Protein backbone atom coordinates (compact mmCIF):
# COMPACT_ATOMS: atom_id res chain seq x y z
CA UNK A 1 0.00 0.00 0.00
CA UNK A 2 2.85 2.35 0.80
CA UNK A 3 4.43 1.60 -2.60
CA UNK A 4 1.14 2.43 -4.34
CA UNK A 5 0.96 5.79 -2.54
CA UNK A 6 4.56 6.58 -3.46
CA UNK A 7 4.00 5.78 -7.15
CA UNK A 8 0.82 7.85 -7.41
CA UNK A 9 2.30 10.89 -5.69
CA UNK A 10 5.47 10.45 -7.76
CA UNK A 11 3.40 10.61 -10.95
CA UNK A 12 1.72 13.81 -9.79
CA UNK A 13 5.13 15.29 -8.94
CA UNK A 14 6.69 14.49 -12.32
CA UNK A 15 3.78 15.86 -14.32
CA UNK A 16 3.59 19.03 -12.25
CA UNK A 17 7.33 19.63 -12.78
CA UNK A 18 6.72 19.39 -16.55
CA UNK A 19 4.07 22.08 -16.25
CA UNK A 20 6.23 24.36 -14.07
CA UNK A 21 9.27 24.08 -16.32
CA UNK A 22 7.42 24.97 -19.53
CA UNK A 23 8.15 28.31 -21.14
CA UNK A 24 5.23 30.66 -20.56
CA UNK A 25 3.12 31.65 -23.58
CA UNK A 26 1.74 34.64 -21.69
CA UNK A 27 3.05 35.79 -18.32
CA UNK A 28 -0.35 37.22 -17.36
CA UNK A 29 -2.74 34.67 -15.86
CA UNK A 30 -6.02 33.89 -17.55
CA UNK A 31 -9.26 32.40 -16.25
CA UNK A 32 -10.98 29.04 -16.76
CA UNK A 33 -14.64 29.39 -15.72
CA UNK A 34 -16.59 26.12 -15.60
CA UNK A 35 -20.24 25.59 -14.56
CA UNK A 36 -21.59 22.04 -14.50
CA UNK A 37 -24.92 20.39 -13.70
CA UNK A 38 -24.65 16.63 -13.14
CA UNK A 39 -27.21 13.90 -12.53
CA UNK A 40 -25.15 10.81 -11.66
CA UNK A 41 -26.40 7.27 -11.76
CA UNK A 42 -26.95 5.40 -8.52
CA UNK A 43 -27.64 1.88 -7.27
CA UNK A 44 -31.28 2.09 -8.41
CA UNK A 45 -31.02 4.07 -11.65
CA UNK A 46 -27.79 3.49 -13.56
CA UNK A 47 -28.44 6.16 -16.20
CA UNK A 48 -27.23 9.73 -15.67
CA UNK A 49 -25.90 12.73 -17.53
CA UNK A 50 -24.48 16.24 -17.37
CA UNK A 51 -24.41 19.60 -19.12
CA UNK A 52 -21.60 22.13 -18.90
CA UNK A 53 -20.76 25.69 -19.90
CA UNK A 54 -17.17 26.92 -19.99
CA UNK A 55 -15.40 30.15 -20.88
CA UNK A 56 -11.74 31.18 -20.87
CA UNK A 57 -9.97 34.53 -20.85
CA UNK A 58 -6.47 35.43 -21.98
CA UNK A 59 -6.00 37.87 -19.09
CA UNK A 60 -7.44 38.02 -15.58
CA UNK A 61 -11.20 38.43 -16.28
CA UNK A 62 -10.34 40.20 -19.52
CA UNK A 63 -10.08 39.23 -23.21
CA UNK A 64 -12.53 36.32 -23.12
CA UNK A 65 -11.87 34.37 -26.29
CA UNK A 66 -13.11 30.78 -25.85
CA UNK A 67 -16.50 29.21 -25.12
CA UNK A 68 -17.79 25.66 -24.73
CA UNK A 69 -21.27 24.15 -24.50
CA UNK A 70 -21.43 20.41 -24.05
CA UNK A 71 -23.16 17.51 -22.37
CA UNK A 72 -23.36 13.76 -22.19
CA UNK A 73 -25.30 10.66 -21.16
CA UNK A 74 -23.70 8.26 -18.68
CA UNK A 75 -24.31 4.69 -17.58
CA UNK A 76 -22.93 2.98 -14.46
CA UNK A 77 -21.62 -0.34 -15.75
CA UNK A 78 -20.65 -1.45 -12.24
CA UNK A 79 -19.83 0.09 -8.90
CA UNK A 80 -17.13 2.76 -9.55
CA UNK A 81 -17.18 2.15 -13.34
CA UNK A 82 -19.06 4.70 -15.48
CA UNK A 83 -19.27 4.95 -19.29
CA UNK A 84 -20.27 8.21 -20.98
CA UNK A 85 -21.10 9.39 -24.51
CA UNK A 86 -20.69 13.15 -24.96
CA UNK A 87 -20.89 15.91 -27.56
CA UNK A 88 -20.19 19.63 -27.59
CA UNK A 89 -19.56 22.82 -29.52
CA UNK A 90 -16.34 24.79 -29.01
CA UNK A 91 -15.71 28.32 -30.31
CA UNK A 92 -12.44 30.27 -30.36
CA UNK A 93 -12.77 33.98 -31.21
CA UNK A 94 -9.95 36.09 -32.63
CA UNK A 95 -10.71 38.92 -30.18
CA UNK A 96 -7.64 41.01 -31.15
CA UNK A 97 -5.34 38.26 -29.84
CA UNK A 98 -3.97 37.12 -33.17
CA UNK A 99 -5.69 33.75 -32.76
CA UNK A 100 -7.20 31.79 -35.62
CA UNK A 101 -10.99 31.71 -35.17
CA UNK A 102 -12.19 28.12 -34.82
CA UNK A 103 -15.55 26.43 -34.52
CA UNK A 104 -15.38 22.81 -33.43
CA UNK A 105 -17.94 20.06 -33.01
CA UNK A 106 -16.78 17.18 -30.88
CA UNK A 107 -18.01 13.74 -29.83
CA UNK A 108 -16.33 11.43 -27.36
CA UNK A 109 -16.53 8.07 -25.61
CA UNK A 110 -15.34 7.90 -22.04
CA UNK A 111 -14.72 5.48 -19.19
CA UNK A 112 -14.28 6.66 -15.58
CA UNK A 113 -12.94 4.42 -12.82
CA UNK A 114 -13.04 5.50 -9.17
CA UNK A 115 -10.90 4.07 -6.39
CA UNK A 116 -10.55 4.90 -2.70
CA UNK A 117 -7.48 4.78 -0.49
CA UNK A 118 -8.67 5.55 3.02
CA UNK A 119 -9.97 9.16 2.77
CA UNK A 120 -8.17 9.88 -0.53
CA UNK A 121 -10.38 9.58 -3.60
CA UNK A 122 -8.90 8.77 -7.02
CA UNK A 123 -10.53 9.06 -10.42
CA UNK A 124 -9.07 7.61 -13.63
CA UNK A 125 -10.67 8.97 -16.80
CA UNK A 126 -10.04 7.58 -20.29
CA UNK A 127 -11.46 9.45 -23.30
CA UNK A 128 -11.40 9.05 -27.11
CA UNK A 129 -12.52 12.13 -29.07
CA UNK A 130 -13.73 12.65 -32.62
CA UNK A 131 -13.28 16.32 -33.59
CA UNK A 132 -14.41 18.43 -36.54
CA UNK A 133 -12.39 21.69 -36.39
CA UNK A 134 -13.60 24.09 -39.10
CA UNK A 135 -14.84 21.00 -40.94
CA UNK A 136 -11.50 19.14 -40.72
CA UNK A 137 -11.66 15.78 -38.91
CA UNK A 138 -9.18 14.94 -36.14
CA UNK A 139 -8.80 12.28 -33.45
CA UNK A 140 -7.58 12.82 -29.91
CA UNK A 141 -7.03 10.63 -26.85
CA UNK A 142 -6.94 11.81 -23.25
CA UNK A 143 -6.12 10.35 -19.82
CA UNK A 144 -6.76 12.21 -16.55
CA UNK A 145 -5.78 11.19 -13.03
CA UNK A 146 -7.64 13.13 -10.32
CA UNK A 147 -7.19 13.08 -6.56
CA UNK A 148 -9.59 14.54 -3.98
CA UNK A 149 -8.70 14.78 -0.28
CA UNK A 150 -11.44 15.85 2.17
CA UNK A 151 -9.92 17.88 5.00
CA UNK A 152 -12.42 18.01 7.86
CA UNK A 153 -14.41 14.84 7.11
CA UNK A 154 -13.60 11.38 5.83
CA UNK A 155 -16.04 11.84 2.93
CA UNK A 156 -16.97 14.90 0.88
CA UNK A 157 -20.26 15.53 2.64
CA UNK A 158 -22.05 18.87 3.27
CA UNK A 159 -19.76 21.29 5.09
CA UNK A 160 -16.54 19.67 3.85
CA UNK A 161 -13.43 21.47 2.64
CA UNK A 162 -11.41 19.41 0.15
CA UNK A 163 -8.26 19.60 -1.95
CA UNK A 164 -8.62 18.69 -5.62
CA UNK A 165 -5.63 17.85 -7.85
CA UNK A 166 -5.54 16.46 -11.36
CA UNK A 167 -3.21 16.00 -14.28
CA UNK A 168 -4.38 15.22 -17.81
CA UNK A 169 -2.37 14.32 -20.91
CA UNK A 170 -3.61 14.75 -24.50
CA UNK A 171 -2.44 12.72 -27.51
CA UNK A 172 -3.41 12.54 -31.18
CA UNK A 173 -2.86 9.88 -33.84
CA UNK A 174 -0.35 11.95 -35.83
CA UNK A 175 3.31 12.59 -35.03
CA UNK A 176 4.60 13.92 -32.68
CA UNK A 177 1.45 12.56 -30.93
CA UNK A 178 1.85 14.44 -27.62
CA UNK A 179 -0.33 17.56 -27.73
CA UNK A 180 -1.04 18.96 -24.27
CA UNK A 181 -0.62 18.58 -20.52
CA UNK A 182 -3.07 20.16 -18.09
CA UNK A 183 -2.31 20.30 -14.35
CA UNK A 184 -4.55 21.80 -11.69
CA UNK A 185 -4.63 22.11 -7.90
CA UNK A 186 -7.27 23.87 -5.83
CA UNK A 187 -9.36 24.15 -2.68
CA UNK A 188 -13.06 23.33 -2.73
CA UNK A 189 -16.04 23.44 -0.41
CA UNK A 190 -19.16 21.25 -0.46
CA UNK A 191 -21.99 23.54 0.71
CA UNK A 192 -24.76 20.92 0.75
CA UNK A 193 -25.44 17.58 -0.92
CA UNK A 194 -25.77 19.29 -4.33
CA UNK A 195 -23.64 22.44 -4.58
CA UNK A 196 -19.84 22.72 -4.49
CA UNK A 197 -17.33 25.40 -5.45
CA UNK A 198 -13.65 24.98 -6.15
CA UNK A 199 -11.01 27.68 -6.75
CA UNK A 200 -7.51 26.84 -7.85
CA UNK A 201 -4.58 27.14 -10.22
CA UNK A 202 -4.52 25.52 -13.65
CA UNK A 203 -1.44 25.29 -15.85
CA UNK A 204 -1.93 24.29 -19.49
CA UNK A 205 1.09 23.32 -21.57
CA UNK A 206 0.54 23.12 -25.35
CA UNK A 207 2.94 21.54 -27.80
CA UNK A 208 3.19 21.39 -31.59
CA UNK A 209 6.04 21.28 -34.12
CA UNK A 210 6.15 25.08 -34.47
CA UNK A 211 5.75 26.29 -30.87
CA UNK A 212 5.47 25.07 -27.29
CA UNK A 213 4.60 26.86 -24.09
CA UNK A 214 2.43 27.03 -21.01
CA UNK A 215 -0.02 29.44 -19.41
CA UNK A 216 -1.23 29.80 -15.84
CA UNK A 217 -4.91 30.34 -15.11
CA UNK A 218 -7.30 30.86 -12.23
CA UNK A 219 -9.71 27.92 -12.33
CA UNK A 220 -13.27 28.45 -11.05
CA UNK A 221 -15.39 25.30 -10.88
CA UNK A 222 -19.08 25.54 -9.94
CA UNK A 223 -20.83 22.20 -9.65
CA UNK A 224 -24.47 21.36 -8.99
CA UNK A 225 -25.42 17.70 -8.57
CA UNK A 226 -29.04 16.58 -8.96
CA UNK A 227 -30.07 13.88 -6.51
CA UNK A 228 -32.86 11.41 -7.11
CA UNK A 229 -35.20 10.50 -4.26
CA UNK A 230 -33.54 7.16 -3.58
CA UNK A 231 -32.30 5.99 -0.21
CA UNK A 232 -29.26 4.31 -1.77
CA UNK A 233 -26.59 6.56 -3.25
CA UNK A 234 -22.91 6.03 -3.88
CA UNK A 235 -20.15 8.40 -2.81
CA UNK A 236 -19.52 11.08 -5.43
CA UNK A 237 -16.07 12.55 -6.12
CA UNK A 238 -16.35 16.32 -6.80
CA UNK A 239 -14.11 16.46 -9.89
CA UNK A 240 -14.70 18.68 -12.89
CA UNK A 241 -16.48 17.08 -15.83
CA UNK A 242 -13.89 18.52 -18.22
C-alpha positions, 0 to 999 in steps of 0.5 A: 500500500505504501508503494502504491501511494509513493507511485501515485504521488510520484506521478503527480510530482513528475507531471507538475514539474513538466508544467512548471518548467514549460516556457510561458506563452503569456506571463499574465494569468487567464481564467478558466470558468466552468459551470456544470450540472450533473445527474449521476447514476446510482444503485437504483437508476444506472443512467445519468448525464451532465451539461456544462458551460465553460469560458476562458480569458487570456487575461485576468477576467479580460479578453474572453476568447473561448466558449464551450457548451457540451453535455453527455449521457452516462451509464454505471456499468458497475460500482465505480465504473461509469461509461459516458457518450458526450458531444459539444460545440467549441468556439475560439474567437480572434478577439484582437489576440492574433488567434485563428478563429475556430468552430469545433464540433466534438463527440467522445466516448469515455470510461471513468474508474473510481478508487478509494485509499482511506480518505483519498479519492482517485478518479481515472478517466479515459477518453477518445474524441472525434473532432471536426475543427472548421470542418477538418476531422481529427482524433484525440485521446486523453487520460486524466488522473484526479485526486480529492482529499477531504480535509475536515471529514472522511467523505466529501459531505455537506460542510466539507473542505477538500483539496482537488488535484488532477493532471491530464495528458492529450495525444493525437494519432499523428506525429509527434502525438503528444499535444497537451498537458493540463495540471490543476490544484485547488481548494473546494467546499461542499456547501450541501449535498448538491452544490460545491465550489472549487477555486484553484490554479490551472497550468496548461502546456501546449505543444506542436512542431512550431511552438510550445509553451504554457499558461497559468490560469485561475480555475473556477469550478461551480458544480451542482449535482441533482439527486434522485429520491432514492435511499441508496446513493454512492459516494460522489467525487467532486471532480470537474467534468472537463 
